[in-house]
Amino acid sequence: MDLRTVPVAWLDVILAFTLLEWLALAMRRRYSGRGLDLADLSFGLVPGLLLMLALRLAAPAEVPPGVFLCCAAAGVFHAWDFVRRSRCADRAATLSAAAP
């Protein structure tokens, strides 16, 4: 490894984090009823997970740091989107529960 590359094992960390994220958000929904339902959650995570898995399977032992910057940026925008959609789902659930 030199300063222009990063071990591909970091992609494994990102993949594991994504799976833990799915589990945590699914459990939150199950126990609190808040957030996205399982279908929305899964369909929101699976495309990115599969793209990261494809990158991982195609990657050499070391990859350019730009790859990880792109993964990090995608993660930030993904999190922002999930927070936004979860808040909308929570508001809709609150409104439907309050309706007569």
C-alpha positions as CSV (number, residue, x, y, z in Angstrom):
1,M,0.0,0.0,0.0
2,D,1.2,3.5,-0.7
3,L,-0.4,6.9,-0.3
4,R,-2.3,6.6,-3.5
5,T,-4.2,3.5,-2.6
6,V,-6.3,2.1,0.2
7,P,-6.8,-1.6,1.1
8,V,-9.9,-3.0,-0.5
9,A,-10.8,-4.4,2.9
10,W,-12.3,-1.0,3.7
11,L,-15.1,-1.9,1.2
12,D,-15.8,-4.9,3.4
13,V,-16.3,-2.5,6.4
14,I,-18.7,-0.4,4.3
15,L,-20.6,-3.5,3.3
16,A,-20.9,-4.7,6.9
17,F,-22.0,-1.2,8.0
18,T,-24.7,-1.2,5.4
19,L,-26.0,-4.6,6.6
20,L,-26.0,-3.4,10.2
21,E,-27.8,-0.3,9.1
22,W,-30.5,-2.4,7.5
23,L,-30.9,-4.5,10.6
24,A,-31.0,-1.5,13.0
25,L,-33.6,0.4,10.9
26,A,-35.7,-2.8,10.5
27,M,-35.6,-3.4,14.3
28,R,-36.5,0.3,14.9
29,R,-39.5,0.0,12.6
30,R,-40.6,-3.3,14.2
31,Y,-40.4,-2.1,17.8
32,S,-41.4,1.5,17.5
33,G,-43.5,1.6,14.3
34,R,-41.5,4.6,13.2
35,G,-39.5,5.0,10.0
36,L,-39.7,3.3,6.7
37,D,-41.5,0.0,6.3
38,L,-39.4,-3.1,5.4
39,A,-40.1,-2.9,1.7
40,D,-39.1,0.8,1.4
41,L,-36.1,0.2,3.6
42,S,-34.9,-2.8,1.6
43,F,-35.5,-1.3,-1.8
44,G,-33.6,1.8,-0.6
45,L,-30.5,-0.1,0.5
46,V,-30.3,-3.1,-1.9
47,P,-29.2,-1.1,-5.0
48,G,-26.3,0.6,-3.2
49,L,-25.4,-2.6,-1.5
50,L,-25.2,-4.5,-4.8
51,L,-23.2,-1.7,-6.4
52,M,-20.7,-1.8,-3.5
53,L,-20.6,-5.6,-3.7
54,A,-19.9,-5.4,-7.5
55,L,-17.1,-2.9,-6.8
56,R,-15.7,-5.2,-4.1
57,L,-15.7,-8.3,-6.4
58,A,-14.1,-6.4,-9.2
59,A,-11.5,-4.5,-7.1
60,P,-7.9,-5.3,-7.0
61,A,-6.1,-5.6,-3.6
62,E,-5.9,-1.8,-3.3
63,V,-8.0,0.9,-4.8
64,P,-7.6,4.7,-5.3
65,P,-8.8,6.9,-2.4
66,G,-11.4,8.5,-4.8
67,V,-13.3,5.2,-4.7
68,F,-13.8,5.6,-0.9
69,L,-14.6,9.3,-1.2
70,C,-17.4,8.4,-3.7
71,C,-18.6,5.7,-1.3
72,A,-18.6,8.1,1.6
73,A,-20.4,10.8,-0.4
74,A,-23.0,8.2,-1.5
75,G,-23.4,7.2,2.1
76,V,-24.0,10.8,3.3
77,F,-26.6,11.4,0.6
78,H,-28.2,8.0,1.3
79,A,-28.5,8.8,5.0
80,W,-29.9,12.2,4.3
81,D,-32.5,10.7,2.0
82,F,-33.5,8.0,4.5
83,V,-33.9,10.7,7.3
84,R,-36.0,12.8,5.0
85,R,-38.2,9.8,3.9
86,S,-38.5,8.5,7.4
87,R,-39.7,11.8,8.7
88,C,-42.3,12.0,6.0
89,A,-43.5,8.4,6.8
90,D,-43.7,9.3,10.5
91,R,-45.7,12.4,9.8
92,A,-48.1,10.5,7.5
93,A,-48.5,7.8,10.2
94,T,-49.2,10.5,12.9
95,L,-51.8,12.2,10.6
96,S,-53.6,9.0,9.8
97,A,-53.6,8.0,13.5
98,A,-55.1,11.4,14.4
99,A,-57.7,11.3,11.7
100,P,-61.3,10.6,12.9
